[in-house]
Every structure is written in C-alpha cells, then in structure tokens.
Amino acid sequence: YGAFGLKPGTVNGDILLNLDSETEGELYVGCAGGTDANITLPYTAEPAPQGWHAVKLEVKGLKGGHSGIQIGFQRGNANRLLCRLLLHTEQEWLLASVDGGGLRNAIPREAAAVITIPAEGVDEIMDLVAEYEDLFIAEYDGVEDNIQLTATEVECPATELPEDVQDFLIHAITACPHGVYRVIPEMPDVVETSNNLAMLVTEDNCVTVMCLTRSSVESRKEELQSIIESVFAMAGAEVVFSGSYPGWKPNLNSHILQVMKTTYQENYGVEPRVIIIHAGLECGIIGRNYPGMDMISFGPTIKYPHSPDEKVNIPSVAKFYEYLLATLKAL
C-alpha cells in the first residue's frame, strides 16, 4: 500500500514533484530512512497486594511534535520523564500498567502509570510528584512551558507485573536512546541519526514498547537498532524490526532543482532554501524502485505536525499552488 506498493514500471515519468514539505520557500532534496522497533515484554500477572492503595501517575502538557523535524529541539519525552519519576520513587511500589505516546512518528506528549503502594506511602508519592514537577519545569525552562505531573488515587487493579519484570522494564526504558544520536559532520545543524521512544502500551499481560529509528546513513541506523535491541534483550524482551524504508540521497546537480530554483527567483525575487530533512519522505521509497527518477519535495507551511496543534498557513497554500503551476509551465 502507499509508496511501498508502487512497483517498478507503474509510472513512466522521470521527474517526481513530491507535494509534502512543511515550509513554503524550501526545497527538500534529501531525507532520512527509518525503521520501526516493536518490543514486547510478556509477563505472568500477579495479584495486587491486599490493603494497598492505587495511584495513577501522569505526565502531560508537553509539546511533542514530529519525530523527524522536532527531534533536535530537546523537547521532553513523556515516556522517559514518567519512568525517571518511577525510578526515583524510593518507597515500595508495584506497577500495574504503563501507557504513553500515540504515534510512532510523534514525540510522546503524555504518559501514565498505575502503581500500588502501601497506605502510608500515599502522601510521600504525592510530595515526590510535586517535587519532580518543579524539577522538570526548571530543567526544560525555555523549551517546554506547560509540564504537568499529577498523582490521583484510583481503584485498585486486580493484577500487577512481577517486581523483577517491572524493574527490568523501567531500567530498559530509562537506558533506551531517545533524541539525536548523531548529526551530519559536514552539516552540524542537520540530524543524521535519531531514535524516538514513541509508545508504551500495557495490554493482555504484555508491555509493548515502540520506537522509530531514523538515519540518512543506513549503517548508522543499523548501529542504533543494535543498541536498542541490546538494551531490551537484557530486560528479557523480544525485539522485532519492521517497516524499514530507505533514505533519499541528495543530488545537488538535479535538473528539477535548478528549474525550481530559477522559477522561484523569477516569480518571488528571492532564492528558495535547499534543505535536507531528517524526516522520512516518500522520495526515498519511490527512488528505490525508480533509481533514475529526478525528485524534489516542496509544499505549503505546516506547523506542529502529528500533534493536536497541527495547522496549515492558508496564504502559503495559494502561493505553493501558484509555484507548482509555474514549475509545470517551466518544465
């Protein structure tokens, strides 16, 4: 389906105008490839201790964002912050569930865990949550402006993870790489390799962790995959990689690039910016089956993609369409 389903010989053109970029006035000529890591940690549920209280811990209010575009902005990852809080909870506790994130290609904005603790530990956990909310707000000052940590008493769950499994899980999530792993040496403002610790799901006596690893260098992507696999293998989890797609190597001598630079200059009096993006574009996938295709990607201005705040700048759509028509005429 989609770009993966476009077989060789289906189309006859030798130029691809990919209408999928997020800043008007920019021409994308290269992108990163990616791979999904699907990590599963099954467990045999144990009954919750009698007389203990249940508390739901939540991290929310983060900005999130596209894991290919905003990954270098140093924004908070709700999954990591939640597990950091759990790791530093000194009183006795047991984990019933942990869930966070919503899309593999979005930096997680929210995460929640249900834990049980002895009755005398409830006030202590409330104090710890307030302390860590202040700590995270201070650490992310100037980056995140609405971090919220809450602790709410809830109905006690019937079962929980075994203590050794929960410890392995929390340590593995804490050790799992997230964010920028390497930049392009010749272009230090451009991310080369990254990982997004995207989702945590507890369901049917199994915790699933999902990551999306990106890189414009295939061997670096494989290196980071090996690190992720090693971390979770030590926790007893199974790691399966899937959905791999290639990057798109830039060709600065591209004919369509020269045509579009000239057309933009003639119509708007300035040169467009030529960009290599860390996000994935269909060009990498299509280029694998059409290696001779001359490709470029451009589009209107979009803000906060893959989040509830996503929006498009309406005037930029008209300009983008006008530019598309001028490009077709020039060709």
C-alpha positions, 0 to 999 in steps of 0.5 A, a space after each residue: 500500500 502507499 509508496 511501498 506498493 508502487 512497483 517498478 514500471 507503474 509510472 513512466 515519468 522521470 521527474 517526481 514533484 513530491 507535494 509534502 514539505 512543511 515550509 513554503 520557500 524550501 526545497 527538500 532534496 534529501 531525507 532520512 530512512 527509518 525503521 520501526 522497533 516493536 518490543 514486547 515484554 510478556 509477563 505472568 500477572 500477579 495479584 495486587 497486594 491486599 490493603 494497598 492503595 492505587 495511584 495513577 501517575 501522569 505526565 502531560 502538557 508537553 509539546 511533542 511534535 514530529 519525530 523527524 523535524 522536532 527531534 533536535 529541539 530537546 523537547 521532553 519525552 513523556 515516556 522517559 520523564 514518567 519512568 525517571 519519576 518511577 525510578 526515583 520513587 524510593 518507597 515500595 511500589 508495584 506497577 500495574 500498567 504503563 501507557 504513553 505516546 500515540 504515534 510512532 512518528 510523534 514525540 510522546 506528549 503524555 504518559 501514565 502509570 498505575 502503581 500500588 503502594 502501601 497506605 502510608 506511602 500515599 502522601 510521600 508519592 504525592 510530595 515526590 510528584 510535586 517535587 519532580 514537577 518543579 524539577 522538570 519545569 526548571 530543567 526544560 525552562 525555555 523549551 517546554 512551558 506547560 509540564 504537568 505531573 499529577 498523582 490521583 488515587 484510583 481503584 485498585 487493579 486486580 493484577 500487577 507485573 512481577 517486581 523483577 519484570 517491572 524493574 527490568 522494564 523501567 531500567 530498559 526504558 530509562 537506558 533506551 536512546 531517545 533524541 539525536 544520536 548523531 548529526 551530519 559532520 559536514 552539516 552540524 545543524 542537520 540530524 543524521 541519526 535519531 531514535 524516538 521512544 514513541 509508545 508504551 502500551 500495557 495490554 493482555 499481560 504484555 508491555 509493548 514498547 515502540 520506537 522509530 529509528 531514523 538515519 540518512 546513513 543506513 549503517 548508522 541506523 543499523 548501529 542504533 537498532 543494535 543498541 536498542 535491541 541490546 538494551 531490551 534483550 537484557 530486560 528479557 524482551 523480544 525485539 522485532 524490526 519492521 517497516 524499514 524504508 530507505 533514505 533519499 540521497 541528495 543530488 545537488 546537480 538535479 535538473 528539477 532543482 535548478 528549474 525550481 530554483 530559477 522559477 522561484 527567483 523569477 516569480 518571488 525575487 528571492 532564492 528558495 532554501 535547499 534543505 535536507 530533512 531528517 524526516 522520512 519522505 516518500 522520495 526515498 521509497 519511490 527512488 528505490 524502485 525508480 533509481 533514475 527518477 529526478 525528485 524534489 519535495 516542496 509544499 505549503 507551511 505546516 506547523 506542529 505536525 502529528 500533534 493536536 496543534 497541527 495547522 496549515 498557513 492558508 496564504 502559503 497554500 495559494 502561493 505553493 499552488 501558484 509555484 507548482 503551476 509555474 514549475 509545470 509551465 517551466 518544465 
